[in-house]
Amino acid sequence: MSALAALQANIILYARTKDFFWPEHTSPLTLMINFSGYSEHRTPHARFRLGQQGYLIFNHGQEYSN
C-alpha cells in the first residue's frame, strides 16, 4: 500500500481549537470524541451535539460536516 493510499484509508486527527470546520464530505469509518467542550455535527438528515461524556460513530460512506 502506498503512503497516499494509507493516508486516505486511515487518519487520526487531534485538534485543540475553539473553532473547527470540516465541510460536508463522505467519510471512512469515523469515531468522534471530545476531551473538553462540545462539537456539532450534521448529516443530511440529523444534527448531533457531542459533549465530553459521549462518542459519535459515522459509518463508512456516511456524509457529514462539522
Secondary structure, 3 states (H helix, E strand, C coil): CCHHHHHHHCCCCCCCCCCCCCCCEECCCEEEECCCCCEEEECCCCEEEECCCCEEEECCCCEEEC
